[in-house]
Amino acid sequence: MTYDRLVCANCAAPVSEGRCPACRASRRHLEELDRREGGPLGGLNPMMLIALLVVLVGALAVLAQHAA
């Protein structure tokens, strides 16, 4: 969910508009979280994560077959 869909409980306006101090504080906090992007894999889109998972599972299968 993006913050442009959130509604402020203080002023009942969209948080993205920043009408009251609570909206502006929430908007700043959410923008800061967006910048951090949740760790080293946070910048990857879901398709890239799925592709990475498929490659890792394939590599594990090859290693398991080679070890047997």
C-alpha positions as CSV (number, residue, x, y, z in Angstrom):
1,M,0.0,0.0,0.0
2,T,1.3,3.5,-0.8
3,Y,0.8,6.5,1.4
4,D,-1.2,8.3,-1.2
5,R,-4.2,6.0,-0.3
6,L,-3.9,6.5,3.5
7,V,-6.3,8.8,5.2
8,C,-5.3,10.8,8.3
9,A,-7.3,10.1,11.5
10,N,-6.6,13.6,12.6
11,C,-7.9,15.7,9.7
12,A,-9.6,13.0,7.5
13,A,-7.6,14.2,4.5
14,P,-5.2,12.0,2.4
15,V,-1.8,11.8,4.1
16,S,-0.1,12.6,0.8
17,E,-1.6,16.1,0.9
18,G,0.0,16.8,4.3
19,R,-2.7,19.2,5.5
20,C,-2.0,18.9,9.3
21,P,1.2,18.3,11.3
22,A,0.3,14.6,11.8
23,C,-0.1,14.1,8.0
24,R,3.2,15.8,7.4
25,A,5.0,13.7,10.0
26,S,3.5,10.5,8.7
27,R,4.4,11.4,5.1
28,R,8.0,12.2,6.1
29,H,8.3,8.9,8.0
30,L,6.9,6.9,5.1
31,E,9.2,8.6,2.6
32,E,12.1,7.8,4.8
33,L,11.1,4.1,4.8
34,D,10.8,4.2,1.0
35,R,14.4,5.5,0.8
36,R,15.7,2.7,2.9
37,E,13.8,0.1,0.8
38,G,14.0,-2.7,3.4
39,G,17.5,-4.1,3.2
40,P,19.8,-5.5,0.6
41,L,17.1,-7.2,-1.5
42,G,14.5,-4.5,-1.0
43,G,15.3,-2.8,-4.4
44,L,14.5,-5.9,-6.4
45,N,11.1,-6.3,-7.9
46,P,9.1,-9.5,-7.3
47,M,9.9,-11.1,-10.7
48,M,13.7,-10.6,-10.0
49,L,13.3,-12.3,-6.6
50,I,11.4,-15.2,-8.1
51,A,14.1,-15.6,-10.8
52,L,16.8,-15.5,-8.1
53,L,15.0,-18.2,-6.1
54,V,14.7,-20.4,-9.2
55,V,18.4,-20.1,-9.9
56,L,19.3,-20.9,-6.3
57,V,17.0,-24.0,-6.3
58,G,18.5,-25.1,-9.6
59,A,22.0,-24.7,-8.2
60,L,21.1,-26.7,-5.1
61,A,19.6,-29.5,-7.3
62,V,22.8,-29.7,-9.4
63,L,24.9,-29.8,-6.2
64,A,22.7,-32.5,-4.6
65,Q,22.9,-34.6,-7.8
66,H,26.7,-34.1,-8.1
67,A,27.2,-35.1,-4.4
68,A,25.2,-38.3,-4.8
